[in-house]
Amino acid sequence: MKGLIYKDIAIFFKCIDRKMILIAVGAIILLMCNTGVYAGLVASVMLAMTIGMQNVMSFASDEKAGWNQYQMALPVRAVYVVASRYLAVVCTLAVSLAGSVTLNLISSVVFRHFDSRVWGVSAAVSVMIPLLWTGICLPLTYWFGFRSAQTMGMIAVIPMFYFVRYFEDGAGFSAMTDSIGMYAAVMGAAVSLLFMVSMMISVAGYRRRR
């Protein structure tokens, strides 16, 4: 199982799309220039979305390499095969969290403003968004193939984009920070539950295809 986790993490970094990274960096810089003291929060949301998308994109490499057929021949129980991919996604959260800390540090230095509440909310969304994204897309991968997951991943960008746009003024970002701060524990529990349910659905899908 450790080997499968390592394989998925290695693929995550190897399959990083440079064009997507450049687009994400450009969008993050633009957002940071327009959102003032909340730049770190908005940039963290954008980075978390990118991490979620990258996880979904890395799923394609297995199908292109025909890994799924080889994987089904391995003497490993279905639950371990699926769990290894979910654990690999959890490991990539370290990248999202570290990026959130870095972006908030840059924002605090540039705007000379430190708000522990913004840092906390940024950390929360940097973890929850990739979990939510992959929690929705992974079952689709195991049941219907990568294409359906890729399509859903692209569709998921739209509400995320409008969610950020809705809070684009200073007062709006303050309200968003307060709201997420108040319900962070509930939201985190809900996302964690969805992620676990997602894994069970994926195990059923893997067994079905096997």
N, C-alpha and C positions, 0 to 999 in steps of 0.2 A: 504493500500500500504506500510505503514511503517513496518507492520508486515512481509510482503513478503521480503522487503529489509533486515530486521534483520535476517530472516530465511536463506537467501542466504549467508549473511556474516558469520553467525554462521556455516553453512555447509562448507564454504571455509576453516575456521580454523580447524573445526573438521575433515575434510577429508584430511588434510595435510599428504602426504605420507612420512614417515620417511626415507625410502630408497632413494626416490628421493631427499630429502633434504640433506642426507649424500653425495649422488653423486654430487649434486650441490655445496655443501661446499668444497668437495675435488677438483672439477674442478675450483672453484673460487680461492682456495689457490694456485693451480698449475699455473693458469693464472697470478695471482698476483706476483708469484715468477719469472715469465718469461717476464713480460711486463714493469717492471721498473716503471717510473713515470706515466705511463698510466694504471697502475694496477686498479685504482679505476674505470676508464671508462670501461675497459673490464669486470671487476667483476660486474659492474652495468648492462651491457648487459646480462650477464649470469643470474643474479638475475631476471631481467625483463622477460627473457625467462621462468624462473622457475615459476614466478607469473602467466604468461599467461597460461602455462601448467597446473598449479594447478587450475586455474579458469575453464579450460576445463574439468579437471578430476572431479571437484566437481559437474559438470552437471550430472554425472552418478548416483549420489546418489538419485536424484529425480526419475529416471527411475527404479532403483532397489527397491525403496520404494513404487512405484506405485503412486507417488505424482501427476503426470501429470493428471491422471484420476480424482483425488480429486480436483485438481486445476481448471479443466474445469467446475466443478460443482459450483465453488464459484461465488457469485453475484458481480463479479468484471469485468470491461470491459477489453477486450483483450489487449488494448494499455497499461493499467495500469499494468497488469500482466507481460507483456514483459518488459516494462520500468523499473519495479522494479528490474529485474535481471540485466539490463544494468546499473542501478544506483548502484547496489551492486558491479559490476565490477569496476566502477569508485571509489567507496569507498576503494577497495583493492589497488588502486594506491598509497594510503598513505603508505602502507607497502613497496612497491617498491621504492618510493621516499625516505622514511626514511632509507631504506637499502642502497640506493645509497649514501646518505650523510655520513652514517657510514663507508662504504667501502672507500670512497674518503678521509675521515678523517684519517682512518688507513693508507692508502697509503701515504698521505701527511706527517704523522708522521714518518713512516718507512723510506721513501726515502728523507725526509726533503726537500720536494719540493711542493709548493702550486701554482696551476695554475687555476685561476677562470674560464678560458675558458673550461678546462677539466671538472670542477665541473658542469658548465652550460650544457654542452653537455651530461654529465652523467645523469643529472636530466631530460633532454629532452627525452633521449632514455628510461629511466626507466618508463616514462609515455606512450610514443608512442608505444613501443613494446607490452605491455599487451593489449592496446586498439586495435592495429592492429590484434593481435592474436585472441582475442575474437570476434572482429568485423567480422572476416572471419568464425570462427567456430560456433558462435551462430545461424546464419541463417540455417546452415546445421543441427543443433540440432532440430530446430523447423520444418524444412521441411522433413528431412530424418532420424532423430533419432540421438542418441548420438554416435553410432558407426562410422558414417560417419564423425562427427566432431572430434572424437578421432583420426581417421586415418589421417585426414587433419592436425591436430595438430602435429602428429608425423612427417609427411612429411615436415611441416614448419620448423622443427629443422634443416633440411639439409642445406637449403640456408643460414640460420642464422649462422650455424657453419662455412660454407665456407666464409661467409662475414667477420667474425672475423679473420679467417685464412689468408684471403687475405691481411689484414692490420697488420700482426703479427710483422713486424719489426718497429723500432722506427719511421722512416720517414713515413711509412705507417700510423701509428696511428696519427701522426701529420697531415698528409693530410686528414684523416678521420675527425679529430676534426675540421679542417678548413672548410671542405665541409659541415659538419652537422651544424656547427656554422653559416655559411653564409645562409643556406637554412632552418634553424630550424623553422622559422615562417611559411614558405610555407609547409614544411613537416607536421608540427603540424596541420595546417588548413586542409590539405589533409586527414590526419588520422582521425581528428574530423568529417569531412564530411563523410568519409567511415563509421565511427561508427554510425552516425545518419541514413545513408542510410541502414546500416545493421539492425538497429532497426526496420525500416519500413518494410524491407523484412521479418524479424522475426515475426512481427505482422501479416502479411499476411499469413505466414506459420502456426502460431498458430490458426488463424481463420479457416484456411483450415482443420487442424486436428480436430478442435473443431466441 
